[in-house]
Amino acid sequence: MLIFSLILICVLFGGKCTHNLEEKIVKLQKRGARVIIDCDFYTPSCMMLAELKWMTFPERVVYLKAIQMRLNT
């Protein structure tokens, strides 16, 4: 999760994330969830993320940008 947090901070303060990079980060997040839960490849990612109480990477970016905008006003 440390690497995920660092990437998220870079995206928030850097401002841009290419679609290709975002896809790679989402795949990495899903692989990490599979390892932690120890489930097979056919388990839907939405079930894994719900079990871990994680947001997807794009959802987290939007959420943290909203918080950042709220704090700046």
QUIKA-V530654 format. One line per field, one symbol per residue. phi: phi as a letter, one per 30 degrees, with the letter a starting at -180 (. if undefined). psi: psi as a letter, one per 20 degrees, with the letter a starting at -180 (. if undefined). A space follows every 50 residues. Layout:
phi: ???
psi: ???
This chain:
phi: .ddeddddddddddjbbddddddddddddddddddddicddddddddddd ddiccdedddddddddddddddc
psi: hggggggggggghhhqpqhgggghggggggggghgghlrrhipphhgghg hilqqrghghggghhggghghi.
